[in-house]
Amino acid sequence: MKPLLCFATLAALAICGQALATGALAEVTIVDRDTGVLLTPYYHRGEYWVAGTPGARYAIEIRNRTGGRLLAVTSVDGVNVLSGATAGWGQTGYVLDPGESYQITGWRKSDAEVAAFTFTAAPNSYAERTGRPQNVGIIGVAVFRERPPLRAWVTPRTVSPPSESRFEESGGARDLPADTIAPSTAREPLADMARAESAPVASAGVGGLRAPDPAAKLGTGHGERESSYVTYTDFQRLQNEPNEVVRIRYDSLENLVAMGIVRERRRVAPNLNPFPASPVYSYVTDPPG
């Protein structure tokens, strides 16, 4: 029975992990850094949503699920997290080795520092403060496969004797994009993250009642400086357009409930006593004063 129980547990964990991840080439999850919990993605009308807590720091965790290197061009609120430019997928990004995971914890300020990502009211977001409010509330990761190195395949040009044969390199990938120089992730240990429960089914309302109007929209602020080290590497993209684009939208839990994306949870009355008629025993109390 034990092997069967172990297998069932592993299967349940695998299902939970699938519910928390988005992307086929790269697994992308959002981590609340203040609690260490992965934010549950809610799938609604073709898009993933997560509920952020105002004031909390968060990270974008990306895991390379392939056997080759990947380039992850990452944007928050329509802004490139490395350069601060209005985001485009032809820009620079983070390079991940096969199977590697990395947490992007903030806006890149230098090779050694970032300004932490924080959930904040949209007017205080970095995008709005820099005059770009149009895309506040969305995280994007454009994933590129790496172009394989050219192999020195040779073919005989004529049927001359070996001593007189002439050779040429085979063509094939010369019209692909030029080299892309991208920061490479530093080898930093990742904190153990507690897994949240699997995503519940989205509901358009609770008990047929009209949902309240959404409150102020949530955005990403420019938080305190933190240490975060990177190095640089060469990366040649396999193609001009991304092999995969992962989009995750976010807002406060109250707003997701108001929009019908998350089913409202019933609150449980606190401090319930299952034995109210029984005496309560305590330990030694502190002395007066």
N, C-alpha and C positions, 0 to 999 in steps of 0.2 A: 504493500500500500504506500510506503514512503516514496518510492520512485515516482509513482503516479501522482501523488500530492505535489511533489517537487515540480513535475512537468506542468501541472495545472497552474501552479504559482507563477512559473516562468512565462506561461502563455498569457496569464492575466497581466503581468508586467509589460509584456510586449504590446498587448492591446492598448494599455494605458499610455505607453510611450508613443504609439502611433497617433493617439488622440491629441497628444501634446505637441507634436511636431508638424511642420509644414515644409514642403519641398521634397523632391525626389533625389536630386544631386546633393543638395545641402539641407540639413535639418536646421531649422531656424526656430528658436524659442526666445521668449522674453522673460527675464528673471527680475523679480523684485529683490534688490540687493539688501534691503533693510530686513527682510524676513527670510531670504534664501529660497523662496518658493517660486517655481515656474508658474507664470500666469496662464490660466486655462484659456485656450482659444475657443471662441464660440463661432460656429459657422452659420452665416446668415446671408441669404440671397447672393451666394457666390463669393462671399468674402469672409476672411477670418477677422475676428475682433478680440481684443483683450481688454480687461478692466484694470486701469491703473489707479493707484492711490495718490491723491494730491500730496506733494511734498516728498514722496518716496524716490529714492535713487533706483535706477534700473539699468539692465545690461541687455544687449542683443547677443545671444549665444548662437554661434554658427558651428556646425559640425560637418566636416567633409565626409560624405557617405560613399565616395568613389575610391578607386584604386590609383587615381592620378591627382596631380595638384589642381586646385581650383582658385580662381580669382573671384572675390566677393566685393563688388562695388556696392557700398551701403549708403542709404540715405535716410534721414529722419526729417519729417515735415517738409520734404522736398529739397533738403540741403545735404550736400555731400559731407559725411562725418569726418573726412580727412582734410579736405581743402576749404570747407565752408562755402564753396561755390554752389549756385543753384544746380541741383543734381542732374546729371546725364550719365547714361551707362557707358559712355566712352571714356569716363574719367578713371582716376586711380582708385585702388581698393586694397583690401587685405588678401594675402596669398596664404592658403592653407594646404599643408601636406596631406597625403592620403590618410584618412581616418582622424585627422587632427580636429580638436575643438578649440574655440577661442571666444572669449567674451569681450565684446566692444562695449566699454563702460562709459565712454564720453566723447566729446568733440576733441579731435586731435589738435593739440597746441604745439607740440614739438615731438622729437624722437623719444622723449622721456616723460611727457605729461599729457593728460587730457583734462578737460573740464567736464565734470560728471553729468550724465543724463539725469534729469529730475523731472518727474511729472509735475506740471504747474498749470495755472490758468493760461489760456491761449494768449492773452495780451502780454504775459511775461515770458512767452516762449522765445527762443533764440531766433526762430524764423520771423515772427512778427516784429521783434525788436530790430531786425535788420531789413524790414520793409517787404517781407515775403510771406504774407498770411494765407495765401491761396491753398496750400497743401498741408496745413497744420492738422495733425492727427493721423498720420500714416507713416509706416516704416517700410522701406523697400530694400531688397537684396537682389541685385542682378548678378547671376552666377555664370562664369565663363570657364569652359574647359581649356586646358593648355594644348597648344599645337605641338605635336610630337617633333623631336629633332629630326632633321633630314638625314637619311641614311645614304651612304656612298654606294648606291647600287650602280654597277657598271655593265655595259653591254657592248659586244664587239660591233664595230661599224662596218667592217668588211670581213670577208672570209679569207684574209691573208694569213700567212704563217704566223705563229705566236710572236715571233720576234719583231714583226712589222705591224701588229694589230694596233688600232687606235681606239681609244675609249672616251666616253663622255658621261657626265652625270645625268641621271634621269631627272626630268622636271616633275612638276606636280603641285607644289604648294608655294610657288614664288609670288603669287598674287594675293596672298593672305596678308592681314594687317601687320604693320611693323611691330617691333618689340614694345611691350608695355612695361614700364618700370613701376613696380608697386611695392609698398611697404610690406614686409613679411612679418608674421606674428612672432613676437618674442616668446621664448620658452618659459612661460610662467605657470605655476601650478594653479589649477582651477579649484575653487571651493566646492565641497559636496553640497548639492542642491536637493532639497526635499521636494519630491514629486507631488503635485496637486492632484485632486481627484479628476477623473475623466470628465470631458465637457458634457454638460447636460443639454437636452434638446431645447432649442430656442422656442419661445412662446410669444405670440402676438399680444398677450394680455393676461391678466390674472382674474379669474372668475368673471370674465366678461366686462370688467370695469375699465373705464378709460384710463390709460396710463398718464402720469403727470408730464407736463412739458419739460424738455431737457433743460438742465442748468447750463452754466457757462462751460464752454468746450475746454477739453484738456489738451495741453501741448507739452513740448519738451524744453526745459530751461537749460541755461548755461550755468552749471553748478560749480562747486569748489574744485580747485586744481587737485589732481591725484597723480601719483606715479604710474606710468604705463610705458613700457619700453618696446620699441620696434627696431628692426633692421630693414635693409632694402635688398631687393632681389629682382632679377629679370624674369619677365613672364610674357610669352607670346600667345595671344589669344587664338583659339582655333577658328573663330569667325568674328565678324564685326558685331553681330547682334548676340544678346545673351542666350546661352543654352537653357536658362531657366530664370524666371523672375518670381520672387516670393514677395507678396504684399500682405502686411498685417496692419489693420486699422486699430486705433485705441481711443478710449475715452474713459470717463469715470464710471463706476458701477451704476450710480444713480442714473446717468444718462443712458447707459445701455438698457437698463430696465425701462426707462421712459420711452425708448425707441422700440421696445418689444424684442430686443436681441437676447436679453437674459430674462429668464423667469424669476420673478420676485420671490425671495425666500421668506417664509414665515418665521418670525422671531419667537424664540422659546422664552417663557417667563423665567427670570433668573432666581437663584436661591430657593428652589423647591426642596422641601424636606419630606422624604418618604416615610418618616416616623415622627410625626409632629407631637404625639402624646407621650413620647419617651423623653427622659431627662437627657440633657446635653452635658457630657463630661469634657473637662478641659485640663490643660496642664498648668504648671506654676505660672502665676501672673507676675508682671513686673512690680517692683515696690513703688509706692507713691512718690511723685516728684521725679 
